[in-house]
């Protein structure tokens, strides 16, 4: 993934929409302990005026509920504010919504089966280990 992320960072940081920017965005944030600047490509699915991202990686540990960061979304820089969703029922609902719009999600979420159903014990274990859904509130218009 590291090699792919190098290419993705460059493509997603372009100041115009690209074919992959409908499903991926580039986050800009600071490390909570180190203060280091990071650029992280992440997938997203739109649900109305919010964006949803599965938060299975360590990158989300640098986010704080309600504290805005910058992202490049469809070629435009926007301020986005994370809400880290950890309630099992809401996570399951959001994952199923996301899977309906992006069927490849099942290949990235280990407790989701290919048919979109969720392995409940796997979900509980993932939540205990820090998995969440990041619900992003976007400042301004997404277009």
N, CA, C and O atoms as CSV, one atom per row, in Angstrom:
chain,resi,resn,atom,element,x,y,z
A,1,UNK,N,N,0.811,-1.197,0.000
A,1,UNK,CA,C,0.000,0.000,0.000
A,1,UNK,C,C,0.857,1.265,0.000
A,1,UNK,O,O,0.438,2.289,-0.538
A,2,UNK,N,N,2.035,1.209,0.587
A,2,UNK,CA,C,2.866,2.412,0.650
A,2,UNK,C,C,3.187,2.947,-0.729
A,2,UNK,O,O,3.103,4.152,-0.963
A,3,UNK,N,N,3.559,2.052,-1.655
A,3,UNK,CA,C,3.886,2.494,-3.015
A,3,UNK,C,C,2.649,3.074,-3.698
A,3,UNK,O,O,2.726,4.111,-4.357
A,4,UNK,N,N,1.515,2.404,-3.537
A,4,UNK,CA,C,0.269,2.906,-4.132
A,4,UNK,C,C,-0.105,4.259,-3.531
A,4,UNK,O,O,-0.585,5.142,-4.242
A,5,UNK,N,N,0.111,4.425,-2.234
A,5,UNK,CA,C,-0.234,5.693,-1.583
A,5,UNK,C,C,0.606,6.856,-2.106
A,5,UNK,O,O,0.118,7.985,-2.168
A,6,UNK,N,N,1.848,6.603,-2.481
A,6,UNK,CA,C,2.691,7.662,-3.048
A,6,UNK,C,C,2.059,8.203,-4.321
A,6,UNK,O,O,1.956,9.416,-4.504
A,7,UNK,N,N,1.640,7.305,-5.195
A,7,UNK,CA,C,0.990,7.702,-6.445
A,7,UNK,C,C,-0.360,8.362,-6.153
A,7,UNK,O,O,-0.687,9.399,-6.731
A,8,UNK,N,N,-1.138,7.759,-5.255
A,8,UNK,CA,C,-2.462,8.301,-4.926
A,8,UNK,C,C,-2.362,9.717,-4.353
A,8,UNK,O,O,-3.175,10.578,-4.688
A,9,UNK,N,N,-1.381,9.959,-3.504
A,9,UNK,CA,C,-1.210,11.307,-2.936
A,9,UNK,C,C,-1.015,12.347,-4.041
A,9,UNK,O,O,-1.595,13.432,-3.995
A,10,UNK,N,N,-0.203,12.006,-5.020
A,10,UNK,CA,C,0.058,12.947,-6.120
A,10,UNK,C,C,-1.193,13.188,-6.952
A,10,UNK,O,O,-1.524,14.331,-7.267
A,11,UNK,N,N,-1.881,12.120,-7.304
A,11,UNK,CA,C,-3.072,12.246,-8.146
A,11,UNK,C,C,-4.194,12.960,-7.389
A,11,UNK,O,O,-4.851,13.842,-7.942
A,12,UNK,N,N,-4.413,12.586,-6.133
A,12,UNK,CA,C,-5.502,13.187,-5.362
A,12,UNK,C,C,-5.227,14.634,-4.977
A,12,UNK,O,O,-6.157,15.365,-4.638
A,13,UNK,N,N,-3.980,15.057,-5.021
A,13,UNK,CA,C,-3.641,16.429,-4.660
A,13,UNK,C,C,-3.747,17.392,-5.848
A,13,UNK,O,O,-3.507,18.590,-5.695
A,14,UNK,N,N,-4.101,16.880,-7.016
A,14,UNK,CA,C,-4.274,17.740,-8.186
A,14,UNK,C,C,-5.454,18.683,-7.967
A,14,UNK,O,O,-6.446,18.284,-7.357
A,15,UNK,N,N,-5.371,19.923,-8.447
A,15,UNK,CA,C,-6.429,20.906,-8.194
A,15,UNK,C,C,-7.638,20.789,-9.131
A,15,UNK,O,O,-8.307,21.786,-9.406
A,16,UNK,N,N,-7.912,19.606,-9.608
A,16,UNK,CA,C,-9.078,19.348,-10.445
A,16,UNK,C,C,-9.518,17.909,-10.213
A,16,UNK,O,O,-8.709,17.075,-9.806
A,17,UNK,N,N,-10.798,17.603,-10.469
A,17,UNK,CA,C,-11.285,16.236,-10.259
A,17,UNK,C,C,-10.596,15.239,-11.187
A,17,UNK,O,O,-10.282,15.559,-12.334
A,18,UNK,N,N,-10.370,14.054,-10.690
A,18,UNK,CA,C,-9.810,12.951,-11.475
A,18,UNK,C,C,-10.775,11.776,-11.381
A,18,UNK,O,O,-11.677,11.799,-10.543
A,19,UNK,N,N,-10.614,10.745,-12.218
A,19,UNK,CA,C,-11.525,9.596,-12.136
A,19,UNK,C,C,-11.559,8.936,-10.749
A,19,UNK,O,O,-12.589,8.389,-10.357
A,20,UNK,N,N,-10.462,8.980,-10.015
A,20,UNK,CA,C,-10.462,8.328,-8.700
A,20,UNK,C,C,-10.957,9.233,-7.578
A,20,UNK,O,O,-11.220,8.761,-6.472
A,21,UNK,N,N,-11.086,10.531,-7.852
A,21,UNK,CA,C,-11.480,11.438,-6.766
A,21,UNK,C,C,-12.963,11.351,-6.421
A,21,UNK,O,O,-13.412,12.007,-5.481
A,22,UNK,N,N,-13.729,10.558,-7.159
A,22,UNK,CA,C,-15.127,10.322,-6.781
A,22,UNK,C,C,-15.241,9.309,-5.647
A,22,UNK,O,O,-16.294,9.190,-5.021
A,23,UNK,N,N,-14.153,8.578,-5.383
A,23,UNK,CA,C,-14.179,7.560,-4.334
A,23,UNK,C,C,-13.082,7.742,-3.289
A,23,UNK,O,O,-13.153,7.169,-2.202
A,24,UNK,N,N,-12.072,8.539,-3.618
A,24,UNK,CA,C,-10.946,8.753,-2.704
A,24,UNK,C,C,-10.731,10.243,-2.483
A,24,UNK,O,O,-10.928,11.057,-3.385
A,25,UNK,N,N,-10.322,10.582,-1.265
A,25,UNK,CA,C,-9.949,11.963,-0.950
A,25,UNK,C,C,-8.603,11.939,-0.234
A,25,UNK,O,O,-8.157,10.894,0.241
A,26,UNK,N,N,-7.971,13.088,-0.164
A,26,UNK,CA,C,-6.662,13.203,0.470
A,26,UNK,C,C,-6.805,14.052,1.724
A,26,UNK,O,O,-7.210,15.213,1.660
A,27,UNK,N,N,-6.467,13.458,2.868
A,27,UNK,CA,C,-6.540,14.163,4.150
A,27,UNK,C,C,-5.198,14.809,4.459
A,27,UNK,O,O,-4.146,14.242,4.161
A,28,UNK,N,N,-5.235,15.993,5.056
A,28,UNK,CA,C,-4.044,16.705,5.533
A,28,UNK,C,C,-4.241,16.905,7.031
A,28,UNK,O,O,-5.203,17.548,7.451
A,29,UNK,N,N,-3.339,16.361,7.834
A,29,UNK,CA,C,-3.493,16.498,9.281
A,29,UNK,C,C,-2.138,16.423,9.961
A,29,UNK,O,O,-1.137,16.051,9.349
A,30,UNK,N,N,-2.124,16.781,11.238
A,30,UNK,CA,C,-0.909,16.754,12.050
A,30,UNK,C,C,-0.962,15.554,12.989
A,30,UNK,O,O,-2.025,15.196,13.496
A,31,UNK,N,N,0.194,14.939,13.215
A,31,UNK,CA,C,0.290,13.880,14.210
A,31,UNK,C,C,0.029,14.455,15.597
A,31,UNK,O,O,0.552,15.516,15.940
A,32,UNK,N,N,-0.769,13.765,16.386
A,32,UNK,CA,C,-1.116,14.285,17.716
A,32,UNK,C,C,0.090,14.376,18.638
A,32,UNK,O,O,0.210,15.331,19.406
A,33,UNK,N,N,0.968,13.413,18.575
A,33,UNK,CA,C,2.151,13.424,19.445
A,33,UNK,C,C,3.360,14.066,18.774
A,33,UNK,O,O,4.075,14.860,19.385
A,34,UNK,N,N,3.575,13.713,17.520
A,34,UNK,CA,C,4.790,14.151,16.835
A,34,UNK,C,C,4.673,15.560,16.246
A,34,UNK,O,O,5.677,16.257,16.100
A,35,UNK,N,N,3.465,15.973,15.913
A,35,UNK,CA,C,3.283,17.250,15.232
A,35,UNK,C,C,3.629,17.180,13.755
A,35,UNK,O,O,3.541,18.180,13.043
A,36,UNK,N,N,4.023,16.000,13.296
A,36,UNK,CA,C,4.400,15.791,11.899
A,36,UNK,C,C,3.192,15.961,10.981
A,36,UNK,O,O,2.074,15.603,11.351
A,37,UNK,N,N,3.415,16.501,9.795
A,37,UNK,CA,C,2.350,16.660,8.796
A,37,UNK,C,C,2.180,15.369,8.008
A,37,UNK,O,O,3.156,14.740,7.599
A,38,UNK,N,N,0.928,14.986,7.805
A,38,UNK,CA,C,0.607,13.774,7.052
A,38,UNK,C,C,-0.358,14.106,5.927
A,38,UNK,O,O,-1.166,15.029,6.022
A,39,UNK,N,N,-0.251,13.325,4.857
A,39,UNK,CA,C,-1.214,13.339,3.751
A,39,UNK,C,C,-1.643,11.891,3.557
A,39,UNK,O,O,-0.830,11.040,3.195
A,40,UNK,N,N,-2.919,11.615,3.799
A,40,UNK,CA,C,-3.409,10.236,3.782
A,40,UNK,C,C,-4.564,10.090,2.803
A,40,UNK,O,O,-5.600,10.730,2.978
A,41,UNK,N,N,-4.406,9.251,1.767
A,41,UNK,CA,C,-5.551,8.970,0.903
A,41,UNK,C,C,-6.506,8.011,1.619
A,41,UNK,O,O,-6.076,7.009,2.190
A,42,UNK,N,N,-7.791,8.324,1.585
A,42,UNK,CA,C,-8.811,7.455,2.177
A,42,UNK,C,C,-10.010,7.388,1.241
A,42,UNK,O,O,-10.273,8.310,0.469
A,43,UNK,N,N,-10.723,6.285,1.330
A,43,UNK,CA,C,-11.946,6.142,0.549
A,43,UNK,C,C,-13.082,6.852,1.256
A,43,UNK,O,O,-13.013,7.112,2.458
A,44,UNK,N,N,-14.122,7.163,0.512
A,44,UNK,CA,C,-15.306,7.772,1.110
A,44,UNK,C,C,-16.536,7.429,0.288
A,44,UNK,O,O,-16.455,7.098,-0.895
A,45,UNK,N,N,-17.676,7.521,0.957
A,45,UNK,CA,C,-18.986,7.388,0.332
A,45,UNK,C,C,-19.806,8.563,0.838
A,45,UNK,O,O,-19.796,8.860,2.033
A,46,UNK,N,N,-20.512,9.229,-0.059
A,46,UNK,CA,C,-21.358,10.358,0.343
A,46,UNK,C,C,-22.696,9.845,0.849
A,46,UNK,O,O,-23.313,8.963,0.251
A,47,UNK,N,N,-23.131,10.421,1.972
A,47,UNK,CA,C,-24.476,10.175,2.508
A,47,UNK,C,C,-25.087,11.556,2.746
A,47,UNK,O,O,-24.886,12.174,3.791
A,48,UNK,N,N,-25.831,12.015,1.757
A,48,UNK,CA,C,-26.362,13.371,1.838
A,48,UNK,C,C,-25.223,14.374,1.812
A,48,UNK,O,O,-24.409,14.374,0.888
A,49,UNK,N,N,-25.164,15.226,2.820
A,49,UNK,CA,C,-24.126,16.256,2.870
A,49,UNK,C,C,-22.933,15.872,3.739
A,49,UNK,O,O,-22.121,16.729,4.089
A,50,UNK,N,N,-22.820,14.595,4.087
A,50,UNK,CA,C,-21.654,14.118,4.840
A,50,UNK,C,C,-20.937,13.040,4.040
A,50,UNK,O,O,-21.505,12.443,3.125
A,51,UNK,N,N,-19.678,12.799,4.399
A,51,UNK,CA,C,-18.888,11.733,3.779
A,51,UNK,C,C,-18.594,10.692,4.847
A,51,UNK,O,O,-18.401,11.030,6.015
A,52,UNK,N,N,-18.560,9.434,4.451
A,52,UNK,CA,C,-18.304,8.326,5.367
A,52,UNK,C,C,-17.043,7.593,4.950
A,52,UNK,O,O,-16.849,7.289,3.773
A,53,UNK,N,N,-16.188,7.311,5.923
A,53,UNK,CA,C,-14.939,6.603,5.672
A,53,UNK,C,C,-14.788,5.492,6.700
A,53,UNK,O,O,-14.974,5.732,7.892
A,54,UNK,N,N,-14.449,4.260,6.257
A,54,UNK,CA,C,-14.144,3.231,7.252
A,54,UNK,C,C,-12.807,3.554,7.921
A,54,UNK,O,O,-11.806,3.782,7.241
A,55,UNK,N,N,-12.797,3.571,9.236
A,55,UNK,CA,C,-11.594,3.956,9.974
A,55,UNK,C,C,-10.911,2.763,10.602
A,55,UNK,O,O,-10.952,2.584,11.819
A,56,UNK,N,N,-10.284,1.947,9.775
A,56,UNK,CA,C,-9.604,0.773,10.285
A,56,UNK,C,C,-8.113,0.962,10.469
A,56,UNK,O,O,-7.466,0.132,11.107
A,57,UNK,N,N,-7.554,2.023,9.932
A,57,UNK,CA,C,-6.110,2.228,10.015
A,57,UNK,C,C,-5.715,3.091,11.197
A,57,UNK,O,O,-6.563,3.627,11.910
A,58,UNK,N,N,-4.416,3.212,11.387
A,58,UNK,CA,C,-3.902,4.006,12.502
A,58,UNK,C,C,-4.043,5.508,12.267
A,58,UNK,O,O,-4.005,6.280,13.225
A,59,UNK,N,N,-4.204,5.940,11.019
A,59,UNK,CA,C,-4.301,7.351,10.693
A,59,UNK,C,C,-5.387,8.047,11.503
A,59,UNK,O,O,-5.230,9.209,11.879
A,60,UNK,N,N,-6.479,7.353,11.774
A,60,UNK,CA,C,-7.607,7.990,12.464
A,60,UNK,C,C,-7.288,8.315,13.920
A,60,UNK,O,O,-8.007,9.092,14.548
A,61,UNK,N,N,-6.218,7.730,14.466
A,61,UNK,CA,C,-5.821,8.025,15.846
A,61,UNK,C,C,-5.374,9.474,16.005
A,61,UNK,O,O,-5.301,9.980,17.125
A,62,UNK,N,N,-5.076,10.146,14.893
A,62,UNK,CA,C,-4.671,11.548,14.928
A,62,UNK,C,C,-5.849,12.513,14.825
A,62,UNK,O,O,-5.663,13.730,14.860
A,63,UNK,N,N,-7.047,11.977,14.700
A,63,UNK,CA,C,-8.241,12.816,14.598
A,63,UNK,C,C,-8.848,13.035,15.977
A,63,UNK,O,O,-8.731,12.199,16.873
A,64,UNK,N,N,-9.491,14.167,16.115
A,64,UNK,CA,C,-10.253,14.459,17.332
A,64,UNK,C,C,-11.670,14.810,16.913
A,64,UNK,O,O,-11.880,15.606,15.998
A,65,UNK,N,N,-12.649,14.206,17.596
A,65,UNK,CA,C,-14.046,14.535,17.316
A,65,UNK,C,C,-14.235,16.045,17.329
A,65,UNK,O,O,-13.829,16.726,18.271
A,66,UNK,N,N,-14.854,16.554,16.277
A,66,UNK,CA,C,-15.205,17.963,16.233
A,66,UNK,C,C,-14.087,18.915,15.857
A,66,UNK,O,O,-14.329,20.118,15.756
A,67,UNK,N,N,-12.865,18.426,15.644
A,67,UNK,CA,C,-11.732,19.289,15.280
A,67,UNK,C,C,-11.462,19.161,13.787
A,67,UNK,O,O,-11.043,18.104,13.315
A,68,UNK,N,N,-11.702,20.234,13.049
A,68,UNK,CA,C,-11.610,20.209,11.588
A,68,UNK,C,C,-10.176,20.023,11.107
A,68,UNK,O,O,-9.223,20.470,11.745
A,69,UNK,N,N,-10.050,19.352,9.965
A,69,UNK,CA,C,-8.793,19.226,9.238
A,69,UNK,C,C,-9.078,19.641,7.796
A,69,UNK,O,O,-10.211,19.979,7.453
A,70,UNK,N,N,-8.054,19.614,6.964
A,70,UNK,CA,C,-8.205,19.942,5.548
A,70,UNK,C,C,-8.177,18.660,4.732
A,70,UNK,O,O,-7.463,17.714,5.064
A,71,UNK,N,N,-8.960,18.638,3.662
A,71,UNK,CA,C,-8.951,17.516,2.727
A,71,UNK,C,C,-9.074,18.058,1.314
A,71,UNK,O,O,-9.661,19.117,1.092
A,72,UNK,N,N,-8.519,17.329,0.368
A,72,UNK,CA,C,-8.767,17.645,-1.040
A,72,UNK,C,C,-9.797,16.625,-1.506
A,72,UNK,O,O,-9.552,15.418,-1.520
A,73,UNK,N,N,-10.963,17.154,-1.888
A,73,UNK,CA,C,-12.093,16.329,-2.304
A,73,UNK,C,C,-12.486,16.754,-3.705
A,73,UNK,O,O,-12.858,17.906,-3.930
A,74,UNK,N,N,-12.406,15.828,-4.644
A,74,UNK,CA,C,-12.766,16.111,-6.039
A,74,UNK,C,C,-12.037,17.341,-6.573
A,74,UNK,O,O,-12.602,18.149,-7.310
A,75,UNK,N,N,-10.764,17.462,-6.183
A,75,UNK,CA,C,-9.918,18.531,-6.693
A,75,UNK,C,C,-9.973,19.823,-5.911
A,75,UNK,O,O,-9.224,20.751,-6.218
A,76,UNK,N,N,-10.833,19.920,-4.910
A,76,UNK,CA,C,-10.985,21.162,-4.146
A,76,UNK,C,C,-10.595,20.944,-2.691
A,76,UNK,O,O,-10.938,19.929,-2.085
A,77,UNK,N,N,-9.866,21.921,-2.138
A,77,UNK,CA,C,-9.539,21.846,-0.713
A,77,UNK,C,C,-10.747,22.302,0.092
A,77,UNK,O,O,-11.364,23.327,-0.197
A,78,UNK,N,N,-11.065,21.508,1.113
A,78,UNK,CA,C,-12.209,21.784,1.981
A,78,UNK,C,C,-11.803,21.537,3.431
A,78,UNK,O,O,-10.906,20.738,3.701
A,79,UNK,N,N,-12.453,22.210,4.345
A,79,UNK,CA,C,-12.324,21.900,5.767
A,79,UNK,C,C,-13.384,20.852,6.068
A,79,UNK,O,O,-14.545,21.002,5.688
A,80,UNK,N,N,-12.980,19.801,6.746
A,80,UNK,CA,C,-13.911,18.737,7.113
A,80,UNK,C,C,-13.729,18.422,8.589
A,80,UNK,O,O,-12.619,18.475,9.118
A,81,UNK,N,N,-14.824,18.098,9.240
A,81,UNK,CA,C,-14.815,17.831,10.675
A,81,UNK,C,C,-15.237,16.391,10.922
A,81,UNK,O,O,-16.310,15.980,10.479
A,82,UNK,N,N,-14.403,15.609,11.629
A,82,UNK,CA,C,-14.728,14.207,11.861
A,82,UNK,C,C,-15.637,14.000,13.061
A,82,UNK,O,O,-15.561,14.708,14.065
A,83,UNK,N,N,-16.491,13.013,12.919
A,83,UNK,CA,C,-17.285,12.468,14.012
A,83,UNK,C,C,-16.967,10.978,13.998
A,83,UNK,O,O,-17.300,10.292,13.031
A,84,UNK,N,N,-16.337,10.467,15.035
A,84,UNK,CA,C,-15.919,9.066,15.079
A,84,UNK,C,C,-17.062,8.222,15.638
A,84,UNK,O,O,-17.386,8.297,16.824
A,85,UNK,N,N,-17.666,7.418,14.763
A,85,UNK,CA,C,-18.839,6.622,15.120
A,85,UNK,C,C,-18.381,5.248,15.581
A,85,UNK,O,O,-17.732,4.515,14.833
A,86,UNK,N,N,-18.725,4.901,16.826
A,86,UNK,CA,C,-18.301,3.618,17.404
A,86,UNK,C,C,-19.467,2.763,17.904
A,86,UNK,O,O,-19.257,1.631,18.340
A,87,UNK,N,N,-20.673,3.285,17.848
A,87,UNK,CA,C,-21.839,2.520,18.281
A,87,UNK,C,C,-22.045,1.344,17.324
A,87,UNK,O,O,-22.195,1.561,16.122
A,88,UNK,N,N,-22.055,0.101,17.828
A,88,UNK,CA,C,-22.125,-1.074,16.937
A,88,UNK,C,C,-23.298,-1.045,15.959
A,88,UNK,O,O,-23.115,-1.349,14.780
A,89,UNK,N,N,-24.479,-0.691,16.413
A,89,UNK,CA,C,-25.648,-0.677,15.522
A,89,UNK,C,C,-25.491,0.384,14.430
A,89,UNK,O,O,-25.824,0.136,13.271
A,90,UNK,N,N,-24.985,1.560,14.797
A,90,UNK,CA,C,-24.805,2.625,13.807
A,90,UNK,C,C,-23.667,2.287,12.842
A,90,UNK,O,O,-23.774,2.558,11.646
A,91,UNK,N,N,-22.590,1.705,13.341
A,91,UNK,CA,C,-21.491,1.283,12.466
A,91,UNK,C,C,-22.002,0.255,11.462
A,91,UNK,O,O,-21.688,0.338,10.275
A,92,UNK,N,N,-22.777,-0.698,11.924
A,92,UNK,CA,C,-23.320,-1.721,11.021
A,92,UNK,C,C,-24.223,-1.079,9.973
A,92,UNK,O,O,-24.130,-1.421,8.794
A,93,UNK,N,N,-25.091,-0.161,10.377
A,93,UNK,CA,C,-25.986,0.518,9.429
A,93,UNK,C,C,-25.186,1.299,8.389
A,93,UNK,O,O,-25.478,1.235,7.195
A,94,UNK,N,N,-24.188,2.028,8.846
A,94,UNK,CA,C,-23.377,2.827,7.923
A,94,UNK,C,C,-22.560,1.951,6.980
A,94,UNK,O,O,-22.429,2.269,5.798
A,95,UNK,N,N,-22.016,0.859,7.486
A,95,UNK,CA,C,-21.263,-0.060,6.619
A,95,UNK,C,C,-22.156,-0.650,5.533
A,95,UNK,O,O,-21.734,-0.766,4.382
A,96,UNK,N,N,-23.364,-1.018,5.879
A,96,UNK,CA,C,-24.265,-1.570,4.878
A,96,UNK,C,C,-24.639,-0.511,3.840
A,96,UNK,O,O,-24.715,-0.809,2.648
A,97,UNK,N,N,-24.869,0.715,4.287
A,97,UNK,CA,C,-25.128,1.822,3.359
A,97,UNK,C,C,-23.933,2.008,2.420
A,97,UNK,O,O,-24.099,2.125,1.206
A,98,UNK,N,N,-22.728,2.034,2.997
A,98,UNK,CA,C,-21.517,2.237,2.201
A,98,UNK,C,C,-21.318,1.103,1.203
A,98,UNK,O,O,-20.937,1.343,0.057
A,99,UNK,N,N,-21.572,-0.121,1.630
A,99,UNK,CA,C,-21.381,-1.285,0.755
A,99,UNK,C,C,-22.346,-1.254,-0.415
A,99,UNK,O,O,-21.991,-1.686,-1.512
A,100,UNK,N,N,-23.558,-0.754,-0.211
A,100,UNK,CA,C,-24.527,-0.635,-1.307
A,100,UNK,C,C,-24.024,0.319,-2.385
A,100,UNK,O,O,-24.285,0.107,-3.569
A,101,UNK,N,N,-23.315,1.353,-1.990
A,101,UNK,CA,C,-22.809,2.345,-2.934
A,101,UNK,C,C,-21.410,2.044,-3.434
A,101,UNK,O,O,-20.998,2.531,-4.486
A,102,UNK,N,N,-20.686,1.242,-2.678
A,102,UNK,CA,C,-19.320,0.891,-3.057
A,102,UNK,C,C,-19.066,-0.572,-2.705
A,102,UNK,O,O,-18.510,-0.865,-1.647
A,103,UNK,N,N,-19.473,-1.500,-3.591
A,103,UNK,CA,C,-19.362,-2.932,-3.290
A,103,UNK,C,C,-17.945,-3.412,-2.963
A,103,UNK,O,O,-17.784,-4.429,-2.289
A,104,UNK,N,N,-16.926,-2.701,-3.426
A,104,UNK,CA,C,-15.544,-3.115,-3.123
A,104,UNK,C,C,-15.188,-2.950,-1.654
A,104,UNK,O,O,-14.151,-3.442,-1.210
A,105,UNK,N,N,-16.025,-2.272,-0.905
A,105,UNK,CA,C,-15.786,-2.073,0.518
A,105,UNK,C,C,-15.529,-3.398,1.226
A,105,UNK,O,O,-14.730,-3.460,2.160
A,106,UNK,N,N,-16.204,-4.457,0.785
A,106,UNK,CA,C,-16.048,-5.753,1.451
A,106,UNK,C,C,-14.617,-6.277,1.357
A,106,UNK,O,O,-14.209,-7.093,2.184
A,107,UNK,N,N,-13.851,-5.829,0.371
A,107,UNK,CA,C,-12.462,-6.296,0.265
A,107,UNK,C,C,-11.534,-5.562,1.227
A,107,UNK,O,O,-10.396,-5.987,1.424
A,108,UNK,N,N,-12.007,-4.450,1.839
A,108,UNK,CA,C,-11.180,-3.674,2.764
A,108,UNK,C,C,-11.611,-3.814,4.223
A,108,UNK,O,O,-10.855,-3.470,5.132
A,109,UNK,N,N,-12.803,-4.309,4.441
A,109,UNK,CA,C,-13.320,-4.456,5.807
A,109,UNK,C,C,-13.377,-5.948,6.107
A,109,UNK,O,O,-14.255,-6.643,5.596
A,110,UNK,N,N,-12.451,-6.456,6.930
A,110,UNK,CA,C,-12.302,-7.898,7.097
A,110,UNK,C,C,-13.496,-8.621,7.700
A,110,UNK,O,O,-13.616,-9.831,7.509
A,111,UNK,N,N,-14.369,-7.957,8.404
A,111,UNK,CA,C,-15.516,-8.633,9.005
A,111,UNK,C,C,-16.788,-8.517,8.153
A,111,UNK,O,O,-17.874,-8.893,8.593
A,112,UNK,N,N,-16.636,-7.988,6.920
A,112,UNK,CA,C,-17.754,-7.962,5.974
A,112,UNK,C,C,-17.568,-9.084,4.964
A,112,UNK,O,O,-16.495,-9.264,4.389
A,113,UNK,N,N,-18.634,-9.824,4.770
A,113,UNK,CA,C,-18.596,-10.903,3.783
A,113,UNK,C,C,-18.844,-10.325,2.390
A,113,UNK,O,O,-19.321,-9.198,2.253
A,114,UNK,N,N,-18.519,-11.099,1.367
A,114,UNK,CA,C,-18.656,-10.652,-0.025
A,114,UNK,C,C,-20.086,-10.246,-0.371
A,114,UNK,O,O,-20.292,-9.387,-1.229
A,115,UNK,N,N,-21.080,-10.856,0.286
A,115,UNK,CA,C,-22.474,-10.504,0.019
A,115,UNK,C,C,-22.929,-9.262,0.793
A,115,UNK,O,O,-24.090,-8.864,0.695
A,116,UNK,N,N,-22.021,-8.650,1.562
A,116,UNK,CA,C,-22.343,-7.436,2.296
A,116,UNK,C,C,-22.828,-7.664,3.717
A,116,UNK,O,O,-23.025,-6.706,4.464
A,117,UNK,N,N,-23.022,-8.918,4.098
A,117,UNK,CA,C,-23.429,-9.173,5.481
A,117,UNK,C,C,-22.221,-9.019,6.403
A,117,UNK,O,O,-21.069,-9.111,5.977
A,118,UNK,N,N,-22.521,-8.783,7.661
A,118,UNK,CA,C,-21.466,-8.489,8.628
A,118,UNK,C,C,-21.345,-9.613,9.636
A,118,UNK,O,O,-22.336,-10.083,10.195
A,119,UNK,N,N,-20.105,-10.036,9.855
A,119,UNK,CA,C,-19.794,-11.021,10.891
A,119,UNK,C,C,-19.831,-10.265,12.218
A,119,UNK,O,O,-18.892,-9.535,12.537
A,120,UNK,N,N,-20.910,-10.430,12.999
A,120,UNK,CA,C,-21.129,-9.667,14.222
A,120,UNK,C,C,-19.985,-9.803,15.226
A,120,UNK,O,O,-19.522,-8.789,15.747
A,121,UNK,N,N,-19.505,-11.031,15.520
A,121,UNK,CA,C,-18.360,-11.127,16.442
A,121,UNK,C,C,-17.113,-10.415,15.899
A,121,UNK,O,O,-16.347,-9.827,16.662
A,122,UNK,N,N,-16.919,-10.472,14.593
A,122,UNK,CA,C,-15.794,-9.776,13.970
A,122,UNK,C,C,-15.927,-8.264,14.110
A,122,UNK,O,O,-14.937,-7.574,14.349
A,123,UNK,N,N,-17.136,-7.750,13.964
A,123,UNK,CA,C,-17.390,-6.325,14.146
A,123,UNK,C,C,-17.090,-5.912,15.585
A,123,UNK,O,O,-16.421,-4.907,15.821
A,124,UNK,N,N,-17.585,-6.686,16.540
A,124,UNK,CA,C,-17.363,-6.376,17.962
A,124,UNK,C,C,-15.871,-6.355,18.281
A,124,UNK,O,O,-15.401,-5.468,18.994
A,125,UNK,N,N,-15.126,-7.325,17.756
A,125,UNK,CA,C,-13.683,-7.380,17.989
A,125,UNK,C,C,-12.988,-6.171,17.357
A,125,UNK,O,O,-12.114,-5.560,17.971
A,126,UNK,N,N,-13.383,-5.834,16.131
A,126,UNK,CA,C,-12.781,-4.687,15.447
A,126,UNK,C,C,-13.058,-3.393,16.215
A,126,UNK,O,O,-12.165,-2.558,16.362
A,127,UNK,N,N,-14.284,-3.221,16.702
A,127,UNK,CA,C,-14.617,-2.025,17.476
A,127,UNK,C,C,-13.790,-1.964,18.758
A,127,UNK,O,O,-13.336,-0.890,19.152
A,128,UNK,N,N,-13.595,-3.104,19.407
A,128,UNK,CA,C,-12.779,-3.147,20.629
A,128,UNK,C,C,-11.324,-2.771,20.335
A,128,UNK,O,O,-10.625,-2.245,21.201
A,129,UNK,N,N,-10.878,-3.045,19.112
A,129,UNK,CA,C,-9.494,-2.727,18.717
A,129,UNK,C,C,-9.358,-1.350,18.074
A,129,UNK,O,O,-8.277,-0.993,17.605
A,130,UNK,N,N,-10.449,-0.567,18.046
A,130,UNK,CA,C,-10.349,0.807,17.569
A,130,UNK,C,C,-11.031,1.125,16.255
A,130,UNK,O,O,-11.029,2.284,15.838
A,131,UNK,N,N,-11.620,0.134,15.580
A,131,UNK,CA,C,-12.305,0.416,14.327
A,131,UNK,C,C,-13.466,1.382,14.581
A,131,UNK,O,O,-14.094,1.342,15.638
A,132,UNK,N,N,-13.737,2.229,13.625
A,132,UNK,CA,C,-14.892,3.118,13.680
A,132,UNK,C,C,-15.242,3.536,12.257
A,132,UNK,O,O,-14.527,3.218,11.307
A,133,UNK,N,N,-16.327,4.237,12.132
A,133,UNK,CA,C,-16.657,4.915,10.886
A,133,UNK,C,C,-16.417,6.397,11.146
A,133,UNK,O,O,-16.866,6.933,12.160
A,134,UNK,N,N,-15.718,7.051,10.242
A,134,UNK,CA,C,-15.523,8.485,10.374
A,134,UNK,C,C,-16.589,9.160,9.518
A,134,UNK,O,O,-16.631,8.997,8.299
A,135,UNK,N,N,-17.439,9.914,10.185
A,135,UNK,CA,C,-18.480,10.691,9.507
A,135,UNK,C,C,-17.944,12.117,9.405
A,135,UNK,O,O,-17.755,12.799,10.413
A,136,UNK,N,N,-17.703,12.554,8.163
A,136,UNK,CA,C,-17.109,13.869,7.907
A,136,UNK,C,C,-18.185,14.885,7.578
A,136,UNK,O,O,-19.016,14.656,6.700
A,137,UNK,N,N,-18.171,15.986,8.269
A,137,UNK,CA,C,-19.026,17.126,7.926
A,137,UNK,C,C,-18.172,18.090,7.102
A,137,UNK,O,O,-17.117,18.538,7.553
A,138,UNK,N,N,-18.630,18.400,5.908
A,138,UNK,CA,C,-17.866,19.201,4.966
A,138,UNK,C,C,-18.326,20.651,5.021
A,138,UNK,O,O,-19.519,20.939,4.928
A,139,UNK,N,N,-17.356,21.570,5.174
A,139,UNK,CA,C,-17.684,22.991,5.120
A,139,UNK,C,C,-17.798,23.399,3.660
A,139,UNK,O,O,-16.912,23.102,2.859
A,140,UNK,N,N,-18.868,24.069,3.315
A,140,UNK,CA,C,-19.068,24.499,1.935
A,140,UNK,C,C,-19.701,23.427,1.086
A,140,UNK,O,O,-20.073,22.359,1.573
A,141,UNK,N,N,-19.817,23.723,-0.176
A,141,UNK,CA,C,-20.463,22.850,-1.145
A,141,UNK,C,C,-19.471,21.841,-1.708
A,141,UNK,O,O,-18.317,22.188,-1.962
A,142,UNK,N,N,-19.897,20.610,-1.903
A,142,UNK,CA,C,-19.013,19.569,-2.438
A,142,UNK,C,C,-18.786,19.689,-3.944
A,142,UNK,O,O,-17.866,19.051,-4.456
A,143,UNK,N,N,-19.549,20.446,-4.653
A,143,UNK,CA,C,-19.389,20.504,-6.109
A,143,UNK,C,C,-18.286,21.413,-6.546
A,143,UNK,O,O,-18.042,21.556,-7.744
